[in-house]
Amino acid sequence: VVQPQFSVATAPSNGWQTGLMDCCSDCGVCLCGMFCFYCLGCQVASAMDECCMCGGSVAMRTLYRTKYSIPGSIYSDYCTVLFCGICSLCQLKRDINRRKEMGIF
């Protein structure tokens, strides 16, 4: 008699693909964020079909986090953007790039 087997499929985690301070994981994105913040913000907004002026905003981060069921709150998004705006935008761009590579963006 063969017992049915239960296997757990590994689904992508519902979290950020990279950490807030993971600049070394994609130096190009971090350099762009550091020296041309508005260009990077426009790239992020364009990828999400939003207005170019919204790229580095709390609303954009919250929209993205909600869309991909990433844990957090509007308050945490606000604090992240307020105290570490460049890192926040770079994390968002890295996440978009990774999700595009995985085919889930």
JODAUR-V861323 format. One record per residue. NEAR is the number of other ideal C-beta (glycine too) atoms within 12 Angstrom. D_LAST is the distance of its C-alpha to the last C-alpha in Angstrom with 2 decimals. Layout:
NEAR_D_LAST / NEAR_D_LAST
//
This chain:
3_43.85 / 4_40.19 / 5_38.21 / 6_34.67 / 6_32.18 / 6_29.38 / 6_26.37 / 6_23.48 / 6_20.15 / 6_18.11 / 10_14.85 / 19_12.36 / 16_14.01 / 17_13.10 / 19_13.80 / 33_12.98 / 29_12.16 / 26_15.18 / 19_18.21 / 29_19.35 / 17_21.95 / 20_20.24 / 24_21.06 / 14_22.32 / 21_19.05 / 25_18.08 / 14_21.25 / 19_20.11 / 34_17.71 / 26_20.55 / 18_23.14 / 26_21.30 / 32_20.97 / 18_24.62 / 14_26.14 / 21_24.01 / 25_22.32 / 20_22.08 / 21_20.47 / 36_17.67 / 33_17.38 / 24_17.25 / 28_14.44 / 39_12.30 / 28_13.57 / 19_13.07 / 26_9.36 / 31_9.34 / 14_12.19 / 23_14.78 / 17_18.21 / 20_18.70 / 15_21.15 / 26_18.80 / 37_16.63 / 37_18.55 / 28_19.61 / 27_19.80 / 23_18.35 / 38_15.09 / 44_14.87 / 25_15.90 / 24_13.49 / 38_10.45 / 29_12.44 / 18_13.33 / 21_10.02 / 26_9.06 / 15_12.83 / 26_13.67 / 13_17.48 / 25_19.42 / 15_21.23 / 17_21.71 / 13_24.70 / 21_22.90 / 32_20.36 / 20_23.48 / 18_25.31 / 33_22.54 / 33_22.18 / 17_25.99 / 14_27.10 / 23_24.43 / 28_22.60 / 30_21.90 / 30_20.63 / 39_18.43 / 40_16.81 / 43_16.56 / 40_14.92 / 49_12.24 / 45_11.75 / 36_11.98 / 39_9.36 / 33_6.82 / 25_8.50 / 25_8.56 / 26_5.08 / 15_5.03 / 14_8.37 / 15_7.82 / 8_5.85 / 18_3.79 / 21_0.00
//
